[in-house]
């Protein structure tokens, strides 16, 4: 799932432009962003970051500056590593 401070119409254009197949949440009030401490990572200018959230709702891993190429593989590797302890 993706979360951004963008409005729903802006997110919809982003979803369509990149043919996203996962849900996006508009967090214009930055409640979710604040709850997970993403403000510190995002700073003034938004940066693409990934937060891996465990079943307990806690952040298990953070990628503060994501580069799209290879990122999915890195996330999968981290998931496998966390699952095997």
C-alpha positions, 0 to 999 in steps of 0.5 A: 500500500502506498501513502502520500500527502498528495490529494486523491486526484493527484494520487489518481493521476499518479496511479494511472500514469504508472499503472499501479496495482496496489491501493494508495492512501491520501494522508493530506493531514499527515496523520499516518506519516506522523504516526510512523515517524516518516516526517523525519525521513521526508523532511521538507521535500517528499522523498520516496521511502519504503517502510516495512511494517510487521504484523504487530504494526511496528516498523520492521525496516526502513529504506529512507531513499528508494531507487526503483531499480532493484528495490523490490528484490531488496524488499523481498530479501529483507522479508525473507531474512526477517522471516527466518530470523 
